[in-house]
Amino acid sequence: MANKGGPQSVYWALFSRKGRIRRATYGLGIALIFCIWWVVVSQLFAAREGSGQFTMWVIVLGLVALASTYCIYALCHKRLHDLGHPGHYALIIVVAGFFLSGFLVIPLVLLGVLKGQAEDNNYGPPPVQ
């Protein structure tokens, strides 16, 4: 059976809330999520409205929305840990971003720019370079 991932696996980075991630891992995770969104939305726009293909892409979009919301939460959670803050603040970011879409950009960018703590903190050792 395949290992579902410890630190440094894509599965761990996108779905686990444990540990810390560095800025590059966070940025790559966010970029992957937006690329997936781009593919799904472009397929949705390419499909003719009212067709079976259009309906399928609407369903796929809903599933991607649910999965990507959790992935963004998990990435923010681990990034906040790297900064020395409690991960549950990520819930505030995601919920506020749900109601105020423009708001989501500010914390996502800040989490990608701010340098994490170089030493061990309550959430574990610094991420591996």
Z-matrix of the N, CA and C atoms (Angstrom, degrees):
N
C 1 1.448
C 2 1.522 1 109.48
N 3 1.299 2 116.73 1 137.57
C 4 1.457 3 121.41 2 -177.18
C 5 1.522 4 110.97 3 -71.72
N 6 1.311 5 114.91 4 144.95
C 7 1.457 6 121.18 5 176.02
C 8 1.526 7 107.74 6 -73.04
N 9 1.333 8 116.75 7 125.76
C 10 1.461 9 120.18 8 -178.70
C 11 1.507 10 112.09 9 -78.07
N 12 1.300 11 115.88 10 3.08
C 13 1.445 12 117.48 11 168.47
C 14 1.499 13 115.86 12 112.11
N 15 1.293 14 112.81 13 126.19
C 16 1.441 15 120.79 14 167.17
C 17 1.508 16 106.17 15 -102.37
N 18 1.323 17 116.49 16 -167.19
C 19 1.461 18 118.45 17 177.84
C 20 1.535 19 111.01 18 -53.33
N 21 1.296 20 114.87 19 142.65
C 22 1.458 21 125.04 20 178.16
C 23 1.524 22 114.23 21 84.59
N 24 1.326 23 119.91 22 3.33
C 25 1.461 24 120.31 23 173.06
C 26 1.524 25 108.80 24 -95.04
N 27 1.317 26 116.53 25 154.91
C 28 1.464 27 120.68 26 179.34
C 29 1.529 28 109.92 27 -63.11
N 30 1.333 29 116.93 28 -41.78
C 31 1.464 30 120.64 29 178.89
C 32 1.521 31 110.01 30 -58.13
N 33 1.324 32 117.07 31 -47.54
C 34 1.464 33 121.25 32 179.84
C 35 1.524 34 110.65 33 -61.57
N 36 1.329 35 116.88 34 -45.56
C 37 1.466 36 120.73 35 -177.17
C 38 1.519 37 111.95 36 -61.65
N 39 1.329 38 117.31 37 -39.45
C 40 1.464 39 119.91 38 -174.87
C 41 1.529 40 114.33 39 -89.44
N 42 1.329 41 118.03 40 -23.66
C 43 1.466 42 118.25 41 -171.95
C 44 1.522 43 115.64 42 -120.89
N 45 1.308 44 118.82 43 -16.09
C 46 1.458 45 120.37 44 -178.93
C 47 1.529 46 110.55 45 -91.94
N 48 1.320 47 115.90 46 148.82
C 49 1.461 48 120.34 47 175.91
C 50 1.527 49 111.11 48 -106.24
N 51 1.309 50 117.99 49 5.60
C 52 1.456 51 121.55 50 -177.10
C 53 1.530 52 111.21 51 -96.57
N 54 1.324 53 115.01 52 142.90
C 55 1.447 54 120.00 53 174.42
C 56 1.515 55 113.71 54 92.90
N 57 1.312 56 113.74 55 -165.09
C 58 1.456 57 122.41 56 -176.24
C 59 1.536 58 109.15 57 -131.24
N 60 1.313 59 116.30 58 148.39
C 61 1.461 60 120.26 59 174.10
C 62 1.519 61 108.75 60 -128.75
N 63 1.323 62 115.09 61 150.83
C 64 1.453 63 119.59 62 178.50
C 65 1.523 64 110.13 63 -85.47
N 66 1.317 65 115.51 64 173.22
C 67 1.465 66 120.84 65 -175.96
C 68 1.520 67 113.19 66 -60.16
N 69 1.323 68 117.28 67 -40.30
C 70 1.472 69 120.44 68 -177.47
C 71 1.522 70 111.02 69 -64.84
N 72 1.325 71 117.14 70 -43.11
C 73 1.468 72 120.68 71 179.12
C 74 1.522 73 110.29 72 -63.67
N 75 1.316 74 115.77 73 -42.39
C 76 1.467 75 121.52 74 177.74
C 77 1.527 76 110.13 75 -60.21
N 78 1.328 77 116.35 76 -49.07
C 79 1.462 78 120.64 77 -179.01
C 80 1.520 79 112.72 78 -61.67
N 81 1.330 80 116.37 79 -40.74
C 82 1.469 81 119.76 80 178.00
C 83 1.526 82 111.13 81 -65.67
N 84 1.328 83 116.96 82 -38.99
C 85 1.465 84 120.63 83 178.09
C 86 1.518 85 111.87 84 -63.29
N 87 1.331 86 116.62 85 -46.00
C 88 1.465 87 121.07 86 178.07
C 89 1.532 88 110.05 87 -63.19
N 90 1.340 89 117.25 88 -42.12
C 91 1.469 90 120.80 89 179.20
C 92 1.527 91 110.95 90 -62.63
N 93 1.329 92 117.39 91 -41.27
C 94 1.466 93 121.03 92 178.12
C 95 1.528 94 111.02 93 -61.24
N 96 1.317 95 116.31 94 -44.13
C 97 1.475 96 120.48 95 179.51
C 98 1.527 97 110.28 96 -61.29
N 99 1.334 98 117.34 97 -45.32
C 100 1.463 99 119.39 98 -179.21
C 101 1.521 100 112.04 99 -68.67
N 102 1.323 101 118.29 100 -32.07
C 103 1.472 102 120.51 101 175.11
C 104 1.530 103 110.87 102 -64.86
N 105 1.318 104 116.13 103 -42.47
C 106 1.468 105 119.75 104 177.73
C 107 1.525 106 109.80 105 -62.03
N 108 1.331 107 117.38 106 -43.52
C 109 1.462 108 121.05 107 177.14
C 110 1.532 109 110.38 108 -59.42
N 111 1.329 110 116.73 109 -43.70
C 112 1.450 111 120.83 110 -178.37
C 113 1.529 112 110.78 111 -60.16
N 114 1.325 113 117.05 112 -44.49
C 115 1.465 114 120.97 113 -180.00
C 116 1.523 115 110.75 114 -62.40
N 117 1.334 116 116.68 115 -47.69
C 118 1.466 117 120.34 116 -177.10
C 119 1.529 118 110.79 117 -65.40
N 120 1.319 119 117.65 118 -45.71
C 121 1.471 120 120.20 119 -179.11
C 122 1.524 121 110.71 120 -66.11
N 123 1.328 122 118.46 121 -38.33
C 124 1.464 123 119.49 122 178.62
C 125 1.530 124 111.09 123 -65.73
N 126 1.326 125 117.28 124 -37.05
C 127 1.470 126 120.48 125 176.41
C 128 1.525 127 110.80 126 -67.09
N 129 1.314 128 115.88 127 -36.64
C 130 1.463 129 120.02 128 178.39
C 131 1.526 130 110.68 129 -64.06
N 132 1.335 131 116.70 130 -43.89
C 133 1.459 132 120.09 131 178.91
C 134 1.524 133 112.32 132 -69.50
N 135 1.331 134 117.45 133 -27.72
C 136 1.459 135 120.96 134 179.82
C 137 1.532 136 111.95 135 -76.07
N 138 1.326 137 117.07 136 -25.51
C 139 1.474 138 120.72 137 -179.06
C 140 1.524 139 110.26 138 -77.32
N 141 1.309 140 115.89 139 146.58
C 142 1.458 141 121.22 140 178.09
C 143 1.526 142 109.63 141 -76.59
N 144 1.314 143 116.91 142 129.40
C 145 1.464 144 120.85 143 -178.98
C 146 1.523 145 110.07 144 -59.71
N 147 1.322 146 115.16 145 135.64
C 148 1.455 147 120.95 146 -179.61
C 149 1.524 148 113.34 147 92.96
N 150 1.322 149 117.02 148 -9.99
C 151 1.471 150 119.87 149 179.76
C 152 1.531 151 109.74 150 -84.38
N 153 1.311 152 115.11 151 164.73
C 154 1.460 153 120.47 152 177.06
C 155 1.521 154 111.31 153 -64.49
N 156 1.331 155 116.00 154 -34.38
C 157 1.457 156 120.64 155 178.91
C 158 1.534 157 110.22 156 -64.82
N 159 1.318 158 116.84 157 -40.32
C 160 1.466 159 121.19 158 178.40
C 161 1.528 160 109.90 159 -62.03
N 162 1.327 161 116.62 160 -45.60
C 163 1.466 162 121.18 161 179.10
C 164 1.526 163 110.73 162 -60.48
N 165 1.333 164 116.44 163 -42.55
C 166 1.453 165 119.93 164 178.92
C 167 1.528 166 111.18 165 -60.28
N 168 1.346 167 117.55 166 -44.66
C 169 1.462 168 120.64 167 -178.65
C 170 1.525 169 112.17 168 -69.37
N 171 1.331 170 117.62 169 -29.13
C 172 1.471 171 119.99 170 174.32
C 173 1.526 172 109.75 171 -64.92
N 174 1.326 173 116.43 172 -42.75
C 175 1.469 174 121.07 173 178.16
C 176 1.534 175 110.04 174 -64.79
N 177 1.331 176 116.66 175 -44.45
C 178 1.471 177 120.84 176 178.44
C 179 1.529 178 109.61 177 -60.88
N 180 1.323 179 117.09 178 -41.07
C 181 1.464 180 120.77 179 178.84
C 182 1.528 181 111.11 180 -60.56
N 183 1.325 182 117.26 181 -42.58
C 184 1.463 183 120.71 182 177.70
C 185 1.518 184 112.03 183 -61.79
N 186 1.337 185 116.82 184 -42.22
C 187 1.467 186 120.85 185 178.71
C 188 1.525 187 111.42 186 -67.08
N 189 1.324 188 115.98 187 -40.93
C 190 1.467 189 120.12 188 177.86
C 191 1.527 190 110.11 189 -64.90
N 192 1.326 191 117.37 190 -37.58
C 193 1.466 192 120.56 191 178.68
C 194 1.529 193 110.73 192 -61.90
N 195 1.328 194 116.92 193 -44.81
C 196 1.465 195 120.23 194 178.81
C 197 1.527 196 111.65 195 -64.17
N 198 1.325 197 116.15 196 -48.94
C 199 1.466 198 120.16 197 -178.10
C 200 1.526 199 111.44 198 -64.92
N 201 1.327 200 117.62 199 -42.88
C 202 1.463 201 119.69 200 -177.25
C 203 1.529 202 111.81 201 -69.72
N 204 1.320 203 117.37 202 -31.18
C 205 1.466 204 119.72 203 175.97
C 206 1.519 205 110.18 204 -62.04
N 207 1.325 206 116.28 205 -44.73
C 208 1.462 207 119.06 206 178.14
C 209 1.529 208 110.96 207 -66.80
N 210 1.328 209 117.39 208 -40.55
C 211 1.472 210 120.44 209 179.97
C 212 1.524 211 111.39 210 -62.87
N 213 1.323 212 117.15 211 -41.85
C 214 1.465 213 120.23 212 177.09
C 215 1.522 214 109.74 213 -63.34
N 216 1.332 215 116.73 214 -41.21
C 217 1.468 216 120.82 215 176.71
C 218 1.525 217 110.46 216 -59.44
N 219 1.338 218 117.81 217 -47.14
C 220 1.465 219 121.46 218 -178.06
C 221 1.528 220 111.29 219 -65.31
N 222 1.326 221 117.86 220 -41.02
C 223 1.458 222 120.92 221 177.92
C 224 1.531 223 111.15 222 -63.57
N 225 1.326 224 116.36 223 -45.70
C 226 1.467 225 120.56 224 178.54
C 227 1.526 226 110.71 225 -63.74
N 228 1.320 227 116.75 226 -39.23
C 229 1.464 228 122.56 227 179.88
C 230 1.530 229 110.14 228 -58.09
N 231 1.328 230 116.60 229 -50.32
C 232 1.466 231 120.51 230 -179.08
C 233 1.528 232 111.66 231 -69.88
N 234 1.315 233 117.44 232 -34.14
C 235 1.464 234 120.44 233 178.59
C 236 1.527 235 110.50 234 -67.79
N 237 1.319 236 117.21 235 -40.45
C 238 1.467 237 120.83 236 175.59
C 239 1.523 238 110.35 237 -61.91
N 240 1.337 239 117.37 238 -38.47
C 241 1.465 240 120.69 239 175.44
C 242 1.525 241 110.16 240 -59.21
N 243 1.320 242 117.85 241 -41.44
C 244 1.458 243 121.23 242 -179.34
C 245 1.527 244 110.72 243 -64.45
N 246 1.319 245 116.66 244 -30.05
C 247 1.463 246 121.23 245 178.35
C 248 1.529 247 112.09 246 -84.40
N 249 1.346 248 117.03 247 -5.22
C 250 1.460 249 121.19 248 178.83
C 251 1.515 250 114.24 249 89.36
N 252 1.322 251 117.69 250 14.92
C 253 1.467 252 121.92 251 -179.04
C 254 1.523 253 110.46 252 -107.85
N 255 1.338 254 117.04 253 155.31
C 256 1.464 255 119.44 254 176.96
C 257 1.528 256 110.97 255 -62.96
N 258 1.311 257 115.59 256 140.43
C 259 1.451 258 121.37 257 -177.83
C 260 1.512 259 114.39 258 -68.59
N 261 1.340 260 116.74 259 -22.81
C 262 1.470 261 117.20 260 -177.39
C 263 1.525 262 112.21 261 -67.01
N 264 1.331 263 118.22 262 -12.14
C 265 1.462 264 120.02 263 172.81
C 266 1.530 265 110.70 264 -62.91
N 267 1.313 266 116.61 265 -23.64
C 268 1.470 267 120.80 266 178.60
C 269 1.528 268 110.93 267 -61.97
N 270 1.325 269 116.10 268 -31.38
C 271 1.468 270 119.66 269 177.69
C 272 1.529 271 110.59 270 -63.55
N 273 1.309 272 116.41 271 -37.88
C 274 1.468 273 120.66 272 177.58
C 275 1.529 274 109.38 273 -63.45
N 276 1.329 275 116.17 274 -42.97
C 277 1.468 276 120.72 275 -179.89
C 278 1.528 277 110.38 276 -61.16
N 279 1.323 278 116.89 277 -47.21
C 280 1.466 279 120.86 278 -176.31
C 281 1.529 280 111.17 279 -69.15
N 282 1.325 281 117.62 280 -43.84
C 283 1.469 282 120.34 281 -179.16
C 284 1.527 283 110.11 282 -66.23
N 285 1.334 284 117.59 283 -44.89
C 286 1.464 285 120.17 284 178.00
C 287 1.526 286 110.37 285 -63.13
N 288 1.337 287 116.63 286 -38.60
C 289 1.456 288 120.54 287 177.98
C 290 1.515 289 112.67 288 -65.25
N 291 1.330 290 116.38 289 -30.31
C 292 1.466 291 120.53 290 178.43
C 293 1.524 292 110.46 291 -66.49
N 294 1.321 293 116.74 292 -40.36
C 295 1.464 294 120.43 293 -177.88
C 296 1.522 295 112.94 294 -88.44
N 297 1.330 296 116.92 295 -29.19
C 298 1.461 297 121.91 296 -179.62
C 299 1.525 298 108.25 297 -126.35
N 300 1.301 299 117.32 298 84.64
C 301 1.472 300 121.76 299 -172.72
C 302 1.521 301 113.02 300 -52.78
N 303 1.299 302 117.94 301 -40.08
C 304 1.459 303 120.80 302 179.17
C 305 1.509 304 112.35 303 -64.76
N 306 1.326 305 117.31 304 -28.64
C 307 1.459 306 121.86 305 -179.74
C 308 1.523 307 111.19 306 -64.68
N 309 1.317 308 116.92 307 -32.33
C 310 1.463 309 121.27 308 -175.50
C 311 1.524 310 111.94 309 -61.36
N 312 1.311 311 117.79 310 -30.99
C 313 1.461 312 121.52 311 -176.65
C 314 1.531 313 111.08 312 -65.03
N 315 1.322 314 117.70 313 -41.31
C 316 1.466 315 121.28 314 -174.98
C 317 1.527 316 111.91 315 -60.96
N 318 1.340 317 119.88 316 -55.73
C 319 1.469 318 118.06 317 179.85
C 320 1.524 319 112.88 318 -66.51
N 321 1.324 320 117.97 319 -33.68
C 322 1.463 321 119.40 320 178.90
C 323 1.526 322 110.65 321 -62.09
N 324 1.320 323 117.01 322 -41.47
C 325 1.460 324 120.80 323 178.49
C 326 1.524 325 110.40 324 -69.77
N 327 1.333 326 117.08 325 -45.07
C 328 1.467 327 120.17 326 179.83
C 329 1.524 328 111.84 327 -59.53
N 330 1.323 329 117.36 328 -42.82
C 331 1.459 330 120.11 329 179.49
C 332 1.523 331 111.31 330 -64.57
N 333 1.303 332 117.11 331 -28.34
C 334 1.451 333 120.68 332 178.72
C 335 1.519 334 113.79 333 -81.98
N 336 1.324 335 117.27 334 -17.88
C 337 1.463 336 121.40 335 -175.96
C 338 1.533 337 112.17 336 -100.72
N 339 1.321 338 116.86 337 -39.84
C 340 1.468 339 120.20 338 -175.56
C 341 1.525 340 111.37 339 -65.48
N 342 1.319 341 115.26 340 136.62
C 343 1.466 342 121.53 341 -178.94
C 344 1.528 343 109.16 342 -80.09
N 345 1.332 344 116.11 343 135.27
C 346 1.462 345 121.65 344 179.25
C 347 1.521 346 111.70 345 -75.36
N 348 1.316 347 115.27 346 171.73
C 349 1.460 348 120.74 347 178.57
C 350 1.530 349 109.95 348 -72.31
N 351 1.314 350 116.56 349 134.48
C 352 1.459 351 121.48 350 -176.42
C 353 1.526 352 112.54 351 -78.04
N 354 1.320 353 117.23 352 -20.90
C 355 1.462 354 120.79 353 -177.45
C 356 1.534 355 110.68 354 -105.12
N 357 1.327 356 115.38 355 171.13
C 358 1.465 357 120.37 356 175.01
C 359 1.528 358 109.24 357 -59.23
N 360 1.310 359 116.04 358 144.41
C 361 1.463 360 120.12 359 172.66
C 362 1.520 361 108.93 360 -133.41
N 363 1.303 362 118.61 361 -169.92
C 364 1.472 363 122.55 362 -177.38
C 365 1.530 364 113.02 363 -60.57
N 366 1.323 365 117.62 364 -16.12
C 367 1.459 366 121.69 365 -173.78
C 368 1.528 367 112.84 366 -106.18
N 369 1.313 368 116.79 367 4.84
C 370 1.459 369 120.17 368 175.45
C 371 1.511 370 113.01 369 124.92
N 372 1.318 371 115.57 370 -175.94
C 373 1.463 372 120.38 371 178.64
C 374 1.522 373 110.16 372 -74.66
N 375 1.327 374 116.17 373 163.54
C 376 1.474 375 118.99 374 178.16
C 377 1.528 376 110.62 375 -61.31
N 378 1.328 377 117.07 376 149.85
C 379 1.463 378 119.49 377 178.73
C 380 1.521 379 111.78 378 -60.84
N 381 1.300 380 116.51 379 150.23
C 382 1.461 381 122.50 380 179.02
C 383 1.516 382 109.05 381 -70.15
N 384 1.312 383 116.21 382 136.91
C 385 1.476 384 120.72 383 -179.90
C 386 1.501 385 110.63 384 -72.61
